[in-house]
């Protein structure tokens, strides 16, 4: 009886462990992307400032600044889309885990009801 209870508890925790693993993987992926993006932004900003410092023509400097801002905007849009895709994938996976665990719970409940019905039938026959 105790072993069955422990096994039931462990089985019921499996979906939660899968969700925790899913969330951990998402957090690692987002932190890695954030770190990579920050490093890339710092490097590109430094390179831009060095190039800008060497420029003597004001019009060329303004044009360089505009191109830099456009490129920066493009990089930020790509990063946002990648992050959104990662989050969407994690949410989809969480939904699958939840649906699977609900199916398992329903199957276990059905099995339990069937066992109770069998035991009641046996008890009824013994009493009669």
Phi, psi and omega in degrees: 000313180297318179298321178295320179296316179296317179296319178298317179296316179296318180295323181288338179274346182303314178298323179294322178294321178296319178296318179297318178296319179298314180293322178295316179298320178296315181298317179297316181297316180292320179294320178296316179296319179297316180296314179297318179295317180297317179296316179296319179296319179296315180296316181291326177294318178297314179298320179295315180296321178295317179293321180294323180293331180279345184279130180262333183275127181295319179297319178295321179296318178296317179296318178299318181296318179297316179296320180297315181296320178296315179296320178297316178299316178299317179296319181292322177295316179298316180298318179296319179295319179296318179295317179297320179295319179296318179293317179299319179296320179293321178294319178298316179296319178298320177298319178296319179297315181297314179299318179296319181290326177294320178297320179295319179296317179297318179295318179294319179296318179297317180296319180296316178299318179298318179295320179296317179298319178298314180296322179292322178296316178298316181295323178295321179292322180293322182289332182279000000 
